[in-house]
Amino acid sequence: MADSNEQLDDLKRLLILLLMKLGSTSEEIAMALQVDASAIRRMIPGRKIKKIVD
């Protein structure tokens, strides 16, 4: 069961990365996930992400 949860966490991080690359803010993502925006920023620092869309 731990592998399944770990895989779900990996997918969640990849989807968040994709959303950030498409221009979503950590605040928008956090609102959808009902977590604090700082949790998203700790998970994936936005400064290191190259945006796909301007």
Sequence and secondary structure as in RCSB ss.txt:
>XXXX:A:sequence
MADSNEQLDDLKRLLILLLMKLGSTSEEIAMALQVDASAIRRMIPGRKIKKIVD
>XXXX:A:secstr
 HHHHHHHHHHHHHHHHHHHHTT  HHHHHHHHTS HHHHHHHS GGG   S  
